[in-house]
């Protein structure tokens, strides 16, 4: 949040330079010019604030307030579903000059319902929606209305999102691949829940700035994770919903975001507008149109979010169970998962975005044996909203994700990091990489996630104690206080409380509804007509900047002191052995953080799959042989480069159009697992596949070399493996031939070895 304004676009300061050779103005002249400039800027500033209030009022009156910058048509109104919700599915209409290809997989962007209105994923041309459209993909958007349908739950929303995706799948039954779904912030965990229950509906899933492991973090940073414990748990959420007559005001969520960075909230955002009033107003108002549009949730929805996800941290441990008795196990997702987060995000730091991987898996082999592909990308500095709002991020990360979505979809199971670097003239086959960057997906281990930092057992015990106390306090509140509050609350009182919310009140006060603002438009016209901005050489402008920097430094110092106090307070309270013992968190020596349950049936399934793969190693033809050889080489490099995939697509276009992308994905995974369980046998049978397919050994070897070298010269291990493949393809193979050096094969034939890596 500390960069939420700076991350959208860059502000432009316009100052008149001093004329070369002119006499330097005196201090008196500087003062007179500055006073006139400051007076004009003050009038224009308050005129913008007045327009901000008017904009807020217009948004509140709109039946479907949003900030989408694209035309659209409504396909499904969620209020008409069997379990009605205030969500809807729309088709984005491509703007002039952009043509989409119906054969490409569609993109579906889902916006967060975290207190703000919908549309931030399509806020401007350089956005997630804009990037997908420019890449030629049909695009859809799932948004929501300001008021929930009475009684709707998170499960109802999940059912609606599944129904929307069923409809998109039906519209694009002939597309190459199932829909790629982008879930921003809170929509990320919601989409992951749907994908765990209905995995057949999804193509690759991109979750941007989404907190899936809310307890995780590092000490000394990002104190929002302590909020629930310091407030005594989720009873306050229940109280707020009761006062709202069953509805939770999203303005309180926005207030929590604002409190994270008081310097930006109280000073920088407004000062930046004031200091650059001649250029900053359109951008400021454009962002405030989104930031001011506070929406509501039902009390049941908000209680689920706080109890199950934020305080309880149950999604990452597989402890969320639906009313139908279905366990939400993220390991059931069969689509590639792309996690995009940032070190500059103080709302969803990388530990919260990626910690669920450590909760679910003990090793990368477990990820592979679940058939999952997880790709992560960590930005160095962009703020929370910049992850899905910044034009620079859209032109780089999101553009590369959209351009390489098919490559991501066919990556063998495992854990990867997306590494994007700018193209240079020296790059081999740079024309094969679309855009200004080259994408590589490099293999990683769980140690790379652990290196980001996280909780130890004592930290987790503190959070578990806070969760237990939350359950007790919530139960006491529900039993003794809630009935009285609900007896007194009604629609009128709830509406009054919303209107008096500090965030809403400021917009009402600075709008045309306030008679004191009536002279402002006329004064602003005079100021624009006589505008006399001063240059940066003016000594009073420099003093103004120094004063602003001092205010920011003071507010940042206060924030840091506050955050340090809150962190120490949290661990002092919940680290107390007495409180932990009283609440049963020291009843055993077991780790305080629950890990996802290992399913014996899955282990049996793995054993069966291993046996079937061994039996099929010698089955297939030239296509299977080439994919097996390329996977073998790819494992040596530890990365997949988009240039190699582009070369493979060219070969496929010339010789293999009879195989769909999904069939190719299944083929890649099958050949990967054959190499994974027994590399020697998989390579020994390689020549048989080529001959059985009737292909030329020489042509096959040339094609493998062509794809392997598309990203540049091979390194030592890659050259060794390529030579081994060429030797296998050109020399006769008999039963006595030695398999050669073993590199990556695993013997998974025994239940003990499967149990060590299965989940």
Beta strands, then each sheet from edge to edge (+ up, - down):
strand 1: 72-77
strand 2: 87-92
strand 3: 107-110
strand 4: 139-144
strand 5: 180-184
strand 6: 205-208
strand 7: 247-249
strand 8: 296-298
strand 9: 337-342
strand 10: 373-379
strand 11: 414-422
strand 12: 437-443
strand 13: 639-641
sheet 1: 1+ 2- 4+ 3+ 5+ 6+ 9+ 10+ 11+ 12- 13+
sheet 2: 7+ 8-
end
